[in-house]
C-alpha cells in the first residue's frame, strides 16, 4: 500500500469512526474545477509559486447549526505546477515525493468568530506531523461555499533541507494559500 493510499485510508478511517455520519451531519467535497492550493517560495534572486488544482478536501457540517465539525485535505506533491518543469522536478526530489507523496491536514478544532474561522489541526508533511492554526475566511459565491486563507510552513521543522541556487538557500518558509469551493 503506497503512502498516499495509507493517508487516504487513515483519513477515511478517522472520519468513519467519528459520529459525523449520523443523520445530523453531511459531507461536502471540494469542487476540483474551482479549488486550488498555492505555495510561494523566495530566494534572493527570485520568487515563485506553484499551484495544485487537484485538491481532495472534505468538510463535515452539522445540518442543524450549519457549522463545520471537521475538515480534511490531501494533496499530492507531484500535482503542484510552478510552470517550470526543472523546478517542479527538483521539488519532487527535495521533498522526497516518491517516499512521501502526499501532504495532509485534518482539523482538530474549528472556532467560529464574527467573520472568520480559526482552524487548528495536524499537518502531515514529509511524514512529520505538527499542530498548526490559521484563520479561514468563509464566503458565499454563486450559491457555493467558498473558504480562503493562508499560513506559513517552516520546511526545516519538517526535516526538509532548504533548496539552494548558486549555493544560496531559499527562505525557510513556504507560504501556503488556498481557495476551496464546496
C-alpha positions as CSV (number, residue, x, y, z in Angstrom):
1,X,0.0,0.0,0.0
2,X,1.5,3.3,-1.0
3,X,1.9,6.2,1.4
4,X,-0.8,8.1,-0.4
5,X,-3.2,5.2,-0.1
6,X,-2.3,4.9,3.6
7,X,-3.1,8.6,4.2
8,X,-6.4,8.4,2.3
9,X,-7.3,5.2,4.2
10,X,-6.4,6.9,7.5
11,X,-8.4,9.9,6.6
12,X,-11.5,7.8,5.8
13,X,-11.0,5.7,8.9
14,X,-10.8,8.9,11.1
15,X,-14.0,10.2,9.6
16,X,-15.9,6.9,9.6
17,X,-15.2,6.2,13.3
18,X,-16.4,9.6,14.5
19,X,-20.1,10.3,15.0
20,X,-20.2,12.6,12.0
21,X,-22.1,10.1,9.8
22,X,-25.2,10.3,11.9
23,X,-28.2,11.9,10.2
24,X,-27.4,15.3,11.8
25,X,-24.3,15.7,9.6
26,X,-23.5,16.0,5.9
27,X,-20.3,15.6,3.9
28,X,-19.3,18.2,1.3
29,X,-16.5,17.6,-1.1
30,X,-14.3,20.3,-2.7
31,X,-15.1,21.2,-6.3
32,X,-11.9,20.2,-8.1
33,X,-12.6,22.5,-11.0
34,X,-12.6,25.6,-8.8
35,X,-10.5,24.8,-5.8
36,X,-6.7,25.3,-5.6
37,X,-3.8,25.4,-3.2
38,X,-0.8,27.6,-3.9
39,X,2.7,27.5,-2.4
40,X,5.1,30.5,-2.7
41,X,8.8,30.5,-2.1
42,X,11.5,33.1,-2.1
43,X,15.2,33.2,-3.0
44,X,17.3,36.3,-3.0
45,X,17.4,36.1,-6.9
46,X,13.7,35.4,-7.5
47,X,10.3,34.4,-6.1
48,X,7.9,31.8,-7.5
49,X,4.7,30.0,-6.9
50,X,3.3,26.5,-7.7
51,X,-0.4,25.7,-7.9
52,X,-2.2,22.5,-7.2
53,X,-5.6,22.2,-8.8
54,X,-6.2,18.6,-7.8
55,X,-7.4,19.3,-4.3
56,X,-9.0,16.5,-2.4
57,X,-10.9,18.0,0.6
58,X,-14.0,17.2,2.6
59,X,-15.9,19.1,5.2
60,X,-18.4,17.6,7.7
61,X,-21.2,20.0,8.6
62,X,-23.9,19.9,11.2
63,X,-27.3,20.0,9.4
64,X,-29.0,21.9,12.2
65,X,-26.4,24.6,13.0
66,X,-24.8,24.5,9.6
67,X,-21.4,24.7,11.3
68,X,-18.3,22.8,10.2
69,X,-17.3,20.0,12.5
70,X,-14.3,18.6,10.7
71,X,-12.1,19.4,7.7
72,X,-9.7,17.1,5.9
73,X,-7.4,17.9,2.9
74,X,-5.0,15.8,0.9
75,X,-2.6,17.0,-1.8
76,X,-0.1,15.1,-4.0
77,X,3.3,16.8,-4.1
78,X,3.5,15.9,-7.8
79,X,0.3,17.9,-8.6
80,X,1.9,21.3,-7.9
81,X,2.8,23.2,-11.1
82,X,5.2,26.2,-11.0
83,X,5.3,26.4,-14.8
84,X,8.9,25.3,-14.7
85,X,9.4,21.6,-15.2
86,X,13.0,21.7,-13.9
87,X,11.9,23.4,-10.7
88,X,9.0,21.0,-10.2
89,X,11.3,18.0,-10.8
90,X,13.7,19.4,-8.2
91,X,10.9,20.0,-5.7
92,X,9.8,16.3,-6.1
93,X,13.4,15.3,-5.4
94,X,13.9,17.7,-2.4
95,X,10.5,16.8,-0.9
96,X,11.1,13.0,-1.5
97,X,7.7,12.8,-3.1
98,X,8.2,9.2,-4.2
99,X,8.7,8.3,-0.5
100,X,6.2,10.9,0.9
101,X,3.8,11.6,-1.9
102,X,1.1,13.5,0.0
103,X,0.6,16.4,2.3
104,X,-2.5,16.0,4.5
105,X,-4.3,18.2,7.0
106,X,-7.0,17.0,9.5
107,X,-8.7,19.5,11.7
108,X,-8.9,19.1,15.5
109,X,-10.8,22.2,16.3
110,X,-12.8,24.9,14.4
111,X,-13.7,28.1,16.3
112,X,-16.3,30.4,14.8
113,X,-15.5,34.1,15.1
114,X,-17.5,37.0,13.8
115,X,-16.4,36.9,10.2
116,X,-13.7,34.1,10.2
117,X,-13.0,30.7,11.4
118,X,-9.9,29.7,13.4
119,X,-8.9,26.2,12.3
120,X,-6.5,24.1,14.3
121,X,-5.3,20.7,13.2
122,X,-2.5,18.3,12.3
123,X,-0.4,19.0,9.2
124,X,1.4,15.8,7.9
125,X,4.2,17.0,5.6
126,X,7.3,14.9,4.7
127,X,5.9,12.3,7.1
128,X,6.2,14.6,10.1
129,X,3.1,15.7,11.9
130,X,2.8,19.1,13.5
131,X,-0.1,21.1,15.0
132,X,-0.9,24.3,13.1
133,X,-3.6,27.0,13.5
134,X,-4.7,29.5,10.9
135,X,-7.6,31.8,10.1
136,X,-10.1,31.0,7.3
137,X,-12.5,33.4,5.6
138,X,-15.9,31.8,4.8
139,X,-17.8,33.3,1.9
140,X,-20.7,32.5,-0.4
141,X,-20.3,32.9,-4.2
142,X,-22.8,31.9,-6.8
143,X,-24.6,29.6,-4.3
144,X,-21.4,27.8,-3.4
145,X,-19.5,27.9,-0.2
146,X,-16.0,29.3,-0.6
147,X,-13.2,29.2,2.0
148,X,-9.9,31.1,1.7
149,X,-6.9,31.6,3.9
150,X,-3.1,31.3,4.2
151,X,-0.4,30.2,6.5
152,X,3.4,29.6,6.5
153,X,5.3,26.4,7.0
154,X,8.9,26.3,8.1
155,X,10.2,23.5,6.0
156,X,13.2,22.9,8.3
157,X,10.7,21.8,11.0
158,X,9.6,19.1,8.7
159,X,13.1,17.7,8.1
160,X,13.4,19.3,4.6
161,X,16.7,20.8,3.6
162,X,16.3,24.2,2.0
163,X,16.9,24.2,-1.7
164,X,19.6,26.4,-3.0
165,X,20.6,28.2,-6.1
166,X,24.2,29.2,-6.6
167,X,24.9,27.9,-3.1
168,X,22.4,30.4,-1.6
169,X,19.5,28.7,0.1
170,X,15.8,29.7,-0.3
171,X,13.9,31.3,2.6
172,X,12.9,28.5,5.0
173,X,9.2,29.4,4.9
174,X,6.8,28.1,2.4
175,X,3.7,30.4,2.1
176,X,0.6,28.4,1.6
177,X,-2.7,29.9,0.4
178,X,-5.9,28.2,-0.5
179,X,-9.3,28.7,-2.2
180,X,-11.7,25.9,-1.6
181,X,-15.1,25.7,-3.1
182,X,-17.8,23.2,-1.9
